[in-house]
Structure formats: structure tokens, C-alpha cells
Amino acid sequence: MNQFSEEDIRKHCPHCDPQSFALANKLQSTKNFWVVCDVHPLREGHILIIPKQHLSCVGEYPLILFKDFLKQYRRVSEFLLQSYGSVASFEHGVIGQTVFHSHLHLFPFAGKPEDIVSEALRHIMPISNLSALRVAFQRDGKYLFFSIGKQMWLVDTILGTPRFFRDRFAHALGVPQRGNWRSMRADERVMVEIKKDIQNLKLRWKSYGTKDAG
């Protein structure tokens, strides 16, 4: 049970406040979710799916919410594939989170799993669908998840550290300076690049014709 009141959560959580800087670049708003440009993107095309209800991770979603999430996940994945030619995703299922409100990352990436988890053979487990996140969370109360294309994996949580996936994808993309979203805010050159990335993503989303499903 959460030790904070709903009022406290909304007051301090950047993903609960609709006016927060973290939600400043909304692409879509539905009954249950915000789909937004990551304000600290690893690259152009970096999108977050964020539930309006304060939940820790996808694995904690009630079944009805989870089914709605799958629709948003498919929609964003199709957009990235059509507009950028590839798609990857990740979520720190409680492990390694720096914002403690569920936010699943999707962005263009076409590498190999070993590019992200060099310990792959010993520490990753293939999964067939996203329902495995609910199973893992119910069983262990935590998980690390990532995907590349249609392939999905859970990662041994013993490897989990803050920004686990952000740092590793940033290095794989050749932009290690974008791994730490807090420090990158102080880098004026990077922030100029980011502003262009977000503007371009918004234009591509609009051109793609995705409509508000709310």
C-alpha cells in the first residue's frame, strides 16, 4: 500500500501533474494515458506512454488498464516503424527508476540485445508478450524489460542500477551524454539538439495522422 496520499503523490510526482515539464510535449491524451515526447530523449523519436493513474510500472496495471496500454503500445510502435524504420522499448519495472511513476520508453533502435546487455547469455530471458511483465511483477515485485523489434526480454534484476537502460541504450546509440537526463539539462548544446528532436517528432506524429483516441 502506498504510504502517501493521492494529493501528496500528485503534488510531487512529475507524471501526475498534467502541467509538469515532463508532460509538456503531449502527442496524445486518452482516458487512461498520456503519450508524450520524452523531454530528455535519447534520440529523435523517443516517446513515453504514461498512465494517468499513479502506478509503479506496467506490471502493476489492472487488467482493464493493461489491455488499453497494449493498444497504445501497438499504436506508438507502428508509428515509429513507419516513420523511423525501427522500434525498441524499455521499462524499469521498479528497478532503476528515477521517476517513480510508470513510464514505458519507445524509440527508434535496430541493434542487437548484446548491444544493451553484454551479459546477455547469462542474464536475459526471452518473453513472448507483454503479459509477462504482469506475471513477473506479481511473482517478484520487480523486473527489467526491454525489446528490439518484435523480440522481448526480461533482464536479471541483479544487474539493475539507476538509469540501467537509459545509460546502455545511450551508449549503443553513440550519445552517452544523453543517458543521465539530469546532467544533460545543464548541457546547452545538447538541449538545443533536443529541442529540434522534439519539434521534428511532433511534426512526424502530426503527419502520420494519429488521432486522439480519447
N, C-alpha and C positions, 0 to 999 in steps of 0.2 A: 504494500500500500504506500502511495506517495505521501511523504511527510509534510508537503507544502499544500496550502490551499490553492484552489484554482485561480484565485485573484493574485496570489504571490507568483504562481507559475507564469501567468500572462504578463505580469509586471516586469519580470526579469528574463524571460525567455525570448530571444530574438525571432524565433519561429512561431511564437504565439501571437505576437503583436503585428497586425496587418500593416501598420505604418513603419515597421522596423526597416533599417537599412538592408537587412538580409532579404527582405521581400520587396525591395524597391523596383525590381525589374520583372514584374509578373508577365508571363506569357499566357497563362490561362488560370481561371478560377472556377472550380466546380463546387458542388455541395460539400464535398469532403476534403478536397485537396487544392493546394496551390502548386502550379507548375511554374518555376521561375528560372531566370538566368542566375547561375552561381555568380555572386558579386566578386568572388576571388577565383575565377576559372583557371583550370589547368591549361585550357586552350579554348579557342573559339568553338562553340557548340556545347559547352558544359552547362547542363541543366539539372535542377534538383526537383524531385517530387516530394512535397512536404504535406503531411496530414494537418488539417486544421485543429484536430483534437491532439492534445499533448500526449504522445505515446513515445516510448523509448526507441522503438525500431519496428521494421516491417513484421518481424516475428511476433510482436505483441498485438498486432491488429486483430480485432474481432473478425470473424469470418465474412460478414457482410462488407465491412470496410476493406478487407483483403481482396475480395472479388472486384470491388471498384478500383482498387490500386492496380490490379492486373490490367484493367482497361487503359489506365493512364500510362502504365509501363509500356504496353504494346504501342500506344499512340506515339509516345516520345521516341521509342526505338525505331519505329517506321520512319518518323521524320528524320532522324539522324542518318539512317541508312540511305534514304532518298536524297538528302541534302548534302551529306558529307561522305557517304560511301562506306562507313563503318560505324560500329557502336560497341561500347563497353560500359560496364556499370560496376558500382561497388557500394557496400554499406558496412559501416562499423556497427555490428549488432551489439551495442553497449560497450564493446571492447574498442578502445582507441578513439572514442568520440571526444570532440572538443566543444560541441554544442549538443546538449542532452535532450534533443527533440528529434525524432526520426526525420531523416532527410537522405533519400537514396540518390546517388550521383549517376548520371548518364552523360556520355560524351564520345566523340569520335576517337577510336583507337583500334588498330588492327594487328597488334603484336601477338606474342606467344605468352602463355601463362608463366613460363620460366622468366620472362622479362620482368614480371611483377613479383613472383615468389621463387627466388632462385633455389629455395629448399624444396621445390615442388614435389619431387618423388616421395618424400617422407612426410610432407606436411599439408598437402591439399587432397581433397576428396571430391570427385565429380558428383554433381547432383543433376537430376533430370528436369526439375522445375522449381519455381519459387516457393511452392508449398513446403519445401524442405526447410525454409527459414522458420516457419511456424513450428515445425517439428523440433528443430534444433533449439529454439528458444524455450519451448515448453519442457524440453528434456534438460537443458544445461543452463538456461537463463542468459545465454550469450552466444555469439557466433561472429565470424568474419566471412563476408561473402563478396565474391566478385565474378564478373562474367566478361567474356570477349566473344563477340558474335553470338552464336546460339549456344555456346558452351558455358557452363556454370560450375562454380566450385565453392566449397567451404574450406576455410583455412584453419589449421590448428590454432586455437586461441592462445596457446603458449607463446606464439610469436607476436601477439598483439601489443602495440605501443601507441601512444598518441599520434594521430595522423598516419597510421600504418599504411593505408592505401594511397593517401594523397602524396606522401613522400615518394613512394615507389613508382606510382604512375608518372609523377612529375619527372623523375629521373629517366624513366623509359621514354618519355616524350621529349627529353632533352631540355627541360626547363626546370631544373632542380630548385631554382629560386621561387617557383610558384607553389612548392609543397607546403610551406609554412604560411598560411593565409594571414596570420597576424603580422609577421615581419614584412611580407610583401606590400602591405598597406603603406609602409614607410619608404618604399622604393618608387620614386616619382616616374622613372622611365617605365617600369612595369605597369604602373597604374594607368599611364597613357595608353599602353598596348591593350590593357584590359578593357578600357572604355571603348576602344574600337572593336574588340572581340564581341562585347555585349551588343553594341549597335548593329554589327553585322548579323549576329544571331537573331535579333529581333526582326530584321528585315527578311531573313530567310524563313523564319517562322510565319510571318505575315504572308509572304509569297507562297508558302506551302499550302496555305488555305485552311490551317487548323482552326476550327471554330470553338468557341466557348461551349463546353458540354454541360454547363451548369443548368 
